[in-house]
Structure formats: C-alpha cells, structure tokens
C-alpha cells in the first residue's frame, strides 16, 4: 500500500477509535444521570401506567385523572410493545435498565454485522461498524430508554438474514414487521429488500410477505380489539406532524456532514458490486437505497432527528461487509483514503466534542432539577416543556407539548383546555429547556417551539423566571395570580 494512502487510513482509524471510546465512555458514565429526553419520558410514563394497570389509551379530551385534579392529556406515541417490555422492570430501575438494554442491543447488532461479513472484508466491516458506533448523533438515540435500538435490532437481524440467504424468508419478513411495530418509522430496510426480492424472484416472495402479514395481523389485531381502534388515532395524531422545507435543509446539511460521506462510500461500493451480479451485495444495496430515501424524505417532517439515519447507517455497515470500497483501489487509493479521513475527522471531532460538552453540562442540569423541586411540597407539580423532565420531576405527564402544539395549530385540539390545565394552583414551578417565555411572542418558530403563542402568553402570566442553571430555565408561580 502506498505510504500516503496508508497514512490517511491510519489517521482515520485513530479518529474513529477515539470517537468510539468517547461514545462508550459517554454511555457508561451518563446512563444513570442523564436527564430523560422527550420520547424517553413518554415511554416511561406509558410503561408506568401499564405497570400500575391503569388504562393506557385515554381520550385526551377527557384526560386521565389518576394523579389528582390536574389531568394527564397525551397520545400514546407508538405501538405499546416497548412500553410493555419496560413495564416489566421495577419502576426505580426502569430508566437505567432500559438504557443499558438498548445500548447492548445497539452495539450488539453492530458486532453481529461484523461477524456476518465476508472474511475478506472483515476489517472494512469492522471499521464501518466502529464509525457508526462512535457517531454521537446516533448514540444519543440508541443508548436511551427509547424504542429505537430495540426496533433496529429486529430490523437489522432481518436484513442480515435476508442478505445472507439472498431472499426475504418467512422469519425475516416477520422480524421486519416486528421491528416496524416497535418503532413505526423503521420500514426503509424492509421496503428495499422486499423490492429487490420481488424484482429478482417475481412472485416467489410469498414466504416473506406471509411472515410480515402474520406478525402484523397478530399485533394490530390484538391492539384493535383491546383498544377499540383507539391505537390508530393515537399513533397518527401523535406522530403525523407536518413537513417543513427549512427544517429539511437543516437536517440534510447537518446530518449529512456527520454521516453523508460514509453512506455515500457504501452506496458507491454497492453499485460497483451490483454490476458483478452479487446477490448479497444487491440485496444490501436495495436496503441502503430504500432506507436512505426514506430518511431523506422524513428529514422534512417536524420532529425528525438524526435517529432517522440509524437505518441507512446499519444498511451501509451491512453492505460494506459484502462490497469493497472501489475508491480505495490502486487507481483512486489516495483520493479515496483522503475522503475517508475527511469524514472520520469531521464526524470524530464533532462526536468527541459533543460527548465532552454533555459531561460538562451534566452537573448543572442535575443542580437545575434539584432546584426545581426545592422549597415546594412533594404534592406540587412542576410543569416542563419536555415529557422527560416532567416524568423525572413529577412521575407523570401533564401534556406532551410537542404533539399538542401542532394539533392546536391544525385546529384539532382546543388550546383553551390546555390553558385551563396549566392554570391549576397545584402547578407551582415550570422548567423549560428553551428560553421560550423570554422571547417576544411574535417570534414563533413552527419547527422547534414547544408551545403555541396563546400558551406562551398564558404561561408568562402565570410564571416568572427564578433561575437559569445547566441550560434550563426555572420559573416559579407569580404570587396572587388568578386560577382559571
């Protein structure tokens, strides 16, 4: 190997290993201390209701009054498979156990993809898996109590089996369907591999289709009967936010810098191998093209984040275990190695820096959450703009602001009911992760705001800023305010 190419690849490997170690340290050191994110809060709240044998599918117009005079109004975010699993864990250990379990599933899947790679491409597959495992913007979604890691573990196993067999069999089809039931947006790998199987084998794809239909029939049938059809309304209203062109540009540019070059290299490798009629590479390439297309489409949806890139990154690792990167060949070796180094440098520095910044913010966040509870009765409620914060502070939800805000904007939820709920005297404090109340009311950011203008106006009437700590804004109830 020419010296320049070797130097580039050695430097890239060092950067990838450094980023991987930083991410592993981040996962281990913060799993029991990180604040819950919004989806984690919703999952743990749903799990708590299942554990306590309380109704899960409650009409938000009525509300759940199991926690006192202030109701909980929420939409069940996904199908309650993951929440049901988490409900089996004792409440004090639920968040930590779910985070550690998901971390094991995520890193275990990447290790499995290395082990099923072709022997001659073992090192390439290991490098690809290490890059993905060391990407912070994926770790913050897979090393959590969210269902992302559990869902991609199922879909990833189905994809690896399909590539190895050269077809989607009944077991792969069932795993693809189960993965989508755990996390409904995980459909990219399945669509691509079913499409390749259909193109190559025409109507002999029925085993995989039957496997998928069998799982969907059982899961959705049970939900339909047990919830009288409420599951579908909750799923659609909880996840079907509108598209936003500005957000799409932000997402594609931001996430593309971290993972775009890596996915592009895998795509070029797959296209090169497809010309050689490699069945395994063609199947993996179909999964990558479809999952990448789906991720790019979903990038425009308000509420999308880098977790939509989990599928194409898994597909890229799987493909790089079947197809060599042509840009590293003799003719283009130095250029290809330079591109690999550039991607490793950009992503590695960004990921390592993000992990370090998290460690620096953590003590301040912990102090802020303690301050939010200090000086008020245990029965008092602390409002927050993220479900994760409310679950940590109150053990319950008042509402899910992200979903409710967009339903208010669409005219599908009355903002007056929400204003009435937050006006109860039991709500003594508010903790916001954004300076929402301090901005002028005319500066509305549709893509990112957690409260509509009317709610922000009401919250400003009810609360005043008490402290800023760890990136959180802590508000206290104004004395003598009127209760609606």
C-alpha positions, -999 to +999 in steps of 0.1 A: +000+000+000+014+034-009+027+055+021+002+084+016-028+061+015-016+042+045-011+074+064-046+086+056-062+053+067-041+051+099-052+086+109-088+079+100-087+047+121-072+066+151-100+092+149-127+065+146-113+047+176-111+079+197-147+087+188-158+052+196-141+053+230-156+087+238-191+074+229-187+043+250-175+064+280-204+087+275-229+058+276-214+041+306-208+073+327-241+091+320-267+062+317-278+068+353-275+106+354-286+120+320-319+138+320-347+119+302-354+132+267-390+137+255-396+103+240-380+085+269-404+104+292-434+093+272-422+056+271-416+055+308-449+072+315-467+047+293-448+018+310-458+031+344-495+031+335-492-004+322-473-015+353-500+001+376-528-015+355-542+019+346-559+025+312-533+034+286-555+047+257-573+076+273-591+102+253-571+134+257-603+154+255-613+137+288-579+132+303-566+108+329-574+120+365-554+093+383-529+118+397-552+144+412-571+174+399-547+182+371-554+157+344-528+140+321-536+145+284-514+126+260-514+105+229-497+070+231-467+077+209-460+044+192-475+009+195-471+000+232-447-030+226-416-014+240-436+003+268-450-031+278-415-046+280-403-017+301-433-021+324-419-055+335-389-036+351-395-023+386-401+015+384-370+027+402-347+008+378-368+012+346-349+041+330-314+028+337-322-008+328-339+002+295-310+024+286-284-003+293-306-029+275-308-007+244-271+001+245-264-037+245-288-042+216-273-014+195-237-023+200-245-060+198-262-055+165-231-037+151-208-065+164-232-091+147-229-073+114-191-075+116-193-112+123-216-120+093-194-100+069-173-118+043-139-128+056-120-108+030-140-077+041-139-083+078-116-053+085-137-030+063-169-040+080-153-036+115-142-001+105-176+008+093-193-005+124-168+013+146-176+046+128-213+041+133-209+031+169-188+062+175-212+087+160-227+107+188-258+118+168-268+081+167-257+072+202-280+098+218-310+079+204-298+043+207-284+044+243-316+056+258-350+042+270-365+050+236-375+021+213-351+029+185-324+004+194-349-024+200-366-018+167-334-015+147-320-047+163-350-066+149-349-050+115-311-053+114-313-090+121-339-095+094-317-075+070-286-096+078-305-128+074-320-117+041-286-107+027-270-140+038-298-160+023-303-138-008-340-136-002-366-125+024-379-157+040-408-160+065-386-153+095-370-122+080-404-109+070-417-114+105-387-097+121-391-067+097-427-064+106-420-067+144-392-040+141-417-017+125-443-024+152-417-015+179-407+017+161-431+026+132-406+046+111-383+016+107-396+005+073-367+015+049-347-017+051-378-038+047-391-020+017-358-021-002-351-058+004-387-068-004-384-048-036-351-065-046-365-099-038-396-092-059-375-079-088-353-110-088-377-138-079-410-123-091-439-140-072-418-163-051-416-138-024-447-150-006-429-166+024-415-132+034-449-115+028-467-141+048-443-137+077-448-100+077-485-102+074-487-128+101-469-106+126-489-075+116-522-094+119-515-106+154-501-073+168-526-050+151-554-074+157-548-075+195-545-037+196-576-032+176-597-055+198-582-042+231-583-005+223-615-005+202-595+012+174-580+040+195-544+029+188-545+042+153-559+076+162-533+080+189-505+069+165-515+092+137-522+123+159-490+117+180-466+113+151-481+128+119-465+163+122-464+185+090-435+189+066-412+219+067-388+229+039-364+249+061-362+220+086-354+196+057-324+218+046-312+220+083-315+182+087-299+172+054-270+196+058-264+189+095-268+151+094-251+148+060-219+163+074-218+137+101-228+106+081-233+115+044-197+107+033-198+073+050-232+064+034-220+076+000-189+054+001-211+024+009-235+033-019-207+035-044-193+002-032-227-014-036-232+000-071-198-014-081-206-049-068-241-049-083-226-048-118-209-081-109-243-096-101-235-103-065-268-114-049-258-105-014-245-070-023-276-063-044-299-072-015-279-050+008-278-022-017-316-023-020-319-019+017-295+011+017-311+029-012-346+025+003-336+034+039-316+064+027-345+076+005-369+072+035-345+091+058-342+120+034-380+122+030-386+121+067-360+148+073-387+173+063-411+162+090-413+184+120-400+163+149-375+144+127-339+140+141-308+121+134-324+088+146-339+086+110-303+079+099-300+048+120-314+026+093-292+037+064-261+036+086-269-001+095-276-008+059-242+008+050-224-014+075-241-045+062-233-035+026-196-028+034-194-064+047-202-075+011-187-049-012-152-034-012-149+004-014-137+009-050-122+043-041-096+026-021-084+006-050-050+012-066-061+039-091-081+060-067-064+049-035-051+083-022-083+101-032-105+076-015-084+074+016-084+112+018-122+112+017-123+086+044-100+107+065-121+138+059-153+121+071-136+105+101-121+139+110-153+158+108-175+132+125-149+121+150-141+156+163-178+165+163-188+134+182-160+135+207-167+172+214-204+165+219-197+138+244-173+162+263-199+190+262-225+166+277-202+158+306-196+195+312-234+203+312-244+173+334-236+188+369-255+220+360-285+200+348-286+180+379-285+211+401-313+227+380-336+197+385-328+197+423-335+235+424-368+230+405-381+208+434-366+227+463-389+247+485-422+232+472-444+205+486-439+169+473-475+171+461-468+202+440-464+198+402-436+211+381-445+219+345-419+213+318-417+217+280-404+181+276-421+149+289-388+135+301-384+164+325-420+161+338-416+124+344-384+130+363-398+158+384-434+146+389-435+109+379-463+118+355-472+139+324-494+170+322-493+170+284-470+163+256-463+199+243-447+189+210-477+170+198-503+192+214-488+224+199-490+211+163-526+198+169-535+232+182-520+248+150-540+223+129-572+231+148-575+196+162-571+204+199-586+233+219-559+255+233-583+268+260-584+233+276-546+233+278-546+268+293-571+257+319-550+227+329-518+247+335-537+273+355-543+249+384-527+261+416-511+227+421-486+236+393-460+256+413-430+256+391-420+253+355-387+241+339-381+249+303-352+237+281-356+267+259-359+304+267-395+302+253-411+326+277-384+352+274-387+356+236-412+381+222-445+364+214-442+374+177-411+353+172-428+320+165-406+291+153-430+265+140-404+238+136-390+240+171-414+257+196-429+236+223-459+259+230-482+278+206-483+316+211-515+315+232-500+291+257-468+311+259-488+342+267-507+323+294-475+309+309-460+343+310-490+355+330-486+326+354-449+322+359-418+344+364-382+335+358-364+323+390-330+310+378-311+297+349-289+266+355-274+240+333-292+253+302-326+250+320-349+280+328-366+276+361-398+296+367-419+300+398-456+308+402-464+345+404-479+354+437-516+362+436-522+350+400-558+341+392-568+305+386-589+297+355 
